[in-house]
């Protein structure tokens, strides 16, 4: 349990969105695979590489956007 303003809520929303939108989830998987190959031993570079995708996805969630 956590309060609605807790950052964990956003993580759950992100996960739920990916579960509901398999095509978008596949794009995230592809991005992560590419980043893992590119930054094999550099987690400090790998994590920020996902930031834009995550922020764009959270914006879709905030707009209640439904993807095909």
Secondary structure, 3 states (H helix, E strand, C coil): CCCCCCHHHHHHHHHHHHHHCHHHHHHHHHHHHHHHHHCCCCHHHHCHHHHHHHHHHHHHHHCCCCCC
